[in-house]
Amino acid sequence: MVVAEVDDGGQVERIPIQWSSSEDNYTYPVLLKACTRLKSLPKGKEVHAHVTKVGLGSDVYVQNALIHFYGSTGLIGDARYVFDKMPHRDLASWNSLLAAYNSRFGDGIEALVLFREMICVGIGANSITFVIIISARAAVTEAEYGSSIHGSVIKKGFDCYVNLENAMLGMYVKYGDMNAALTLFTEMGGRRDVVSHTILINGYIETGFIDLARDIFDRRFDKDLVLWNSMISGYVESNHLNEALLLFEKMENEEVEPDEYTVVTILSACACLSDLQYGRHIHRLILTKNMLHDVFVGTALIDMYSKCGSIVDAMATFYKMEEKDVFTWTTAIGGLANFGYVKESLELLNQMENEGVNPNEATLVSVLAACRQAGLVEEGCFLFGRLVRNYKIQPKVEHFGCLIDLLSRAGLVHQADKFVKAMDPGERLVGYKTLLSACMNYSKIDLGLKVADELYGLGSEDHAVRVLLSNFYALAGEWSKVEEMRRNMKIFGMLNEPGLSCIGVTT
């Protein structure tokens, strides 16, 4: 028996089907489609076994359905096995396997290799083939390959299919060739849809041409929510925060209903601007639209209130949320720590663990920053060890940086030096800078000389590093090295111009 799925007016019904001898090559593809939608691998393999048993192993229609099933469930090897065993293949067979390769990240090259094989054996491509191949372009860095595909599309006469044109548009955007993208966009003429505009807008945003993105946005009259969200998000990502708020107001005036993504993006802008008044306006909108149940919206609200200076509202929002994920807890912990409520932030960490939510890398940064702020050396070291040991968190430069800074501020420079040595060699620059500053503050000249040599050996041409080394060598009385630092700074054009000031005198 296998379970099929029927979608009737939005209601999903699961129907058990008893095997009989009456199944034909129309029944099995329907069953495999149901298994795909139900994500039922065992049932799908059961169908495959029955296909073999009843002698439909050479039926192209059934075998294509099997390829699609295995490809959709991530079993690319099984899909390829079915394909290779087929005595006869049609265009749908090749397209199904191409789609299977393209659906799994990292298999784009295999899709392109299969496409070449397909052309060599004389199988004609259709618009579906080209859409798949253009999507597989992510594995190829040469823009020329994409251009050759474009040429093949035109040669085959498929250049008037809007979904194919949009795929090519996305291809050029991916390569960063915005001139080619704009040319294609212009040639599409009346076939351009909202997807075409969204692709081009996102391309201009990613390449830093926010004004051109806005120009394309304004040209489109029937904008959907995705288009509005793309432009608003683009403003926020490019740090044009006030423009994002103005565009959101325009969106409201045109009576376009925002969704959770919209309000999360605007709350991010409010947080960066510390605009508490606008943030409260968005909070009222969220309550009106009944969006507070969304964990991302709630977390964004907590972050906004924390960064806008209202920790009371942040925590009130936190405790009202019915569902919280690790990011929600981490945002609240960080908010409390930034306001100096270190004890409360660490208590919230314990509450988080008691409720079965495992801390992540960001949580560890938040609690270490809290300990650093309050000078809680023992607590910081204990939490670092416990979280790394219990939750298998792989410490990164941010974690080591907090801990080294915590130890350095307490004058425990030798202990801090051990943690710097535990860092990956390529990440030690930040640790050594922090440690050398501490050696200067606590006059630990001997250790400082070793740290300075390590820092100099990293070969950094950062102006701040050179200045720090020069100042330390001066403190240590190493004047020859001070002269060397200043000479290097002059060679690399790092010396600051002398400051100038003037006053106006009226008589």
Secondary structure as UniProt FT lines:
FT   STRAND          2..8
FT   TURN            9..10
FT   STRAND          11..17
FT   TURN            21..22
FT   TURN            25..26
FT   HELIX           27..38
FT   HELIX           41..53
FT   TURN            54..55
FT   TURN            57..58
FT   HELIX           60..72
FT   TURN            73..74
FT   HELIX           76..85
FT   HELIX           91..103
FT   TURN            105..106
FT   HELIX           108..120
FT   TURN            121..122
FT   HELIX           127..135
FT   HELIX           136..139
FT   HELIX           143..156
FT   TURN            159..160
FT   HELIX           162..175
FT   HELIX           178..188
FT   HELIX           189..191
FT   HELIX           194..206
FT   TURN            207..208
FT   HELIX           210..219
FT   HELIX           225..237
FT   TURN            238..239
FT   HELIX           241..253
FT   TURN            254..255
FT   HELIX           260..273
FT   HELIX           276..288
FT   TURN            289..290
FT   TURN            292..293
FT   HELIX           295..307
FT   TURN            308..309
FT   HELIX           311..320
FT   HELIX           326..338
FT   TURN            339..340
FT   HELIX           342..354
FT   TURN            355..356
FT   HELIX           361..374
FT   HELIX           377..391
FT   HELIX           397..409
FT   TURN            410..411
FT   HELIX           413..422
FT   HELIX           425..427
FT   HELIX           428..441
FT   TURN            442..443
FT   HELIX           445..457
FT   TURN            458..459
FT   HELIX           463..476
FT   HELIX           479..491
FT   TURN            492..493
//
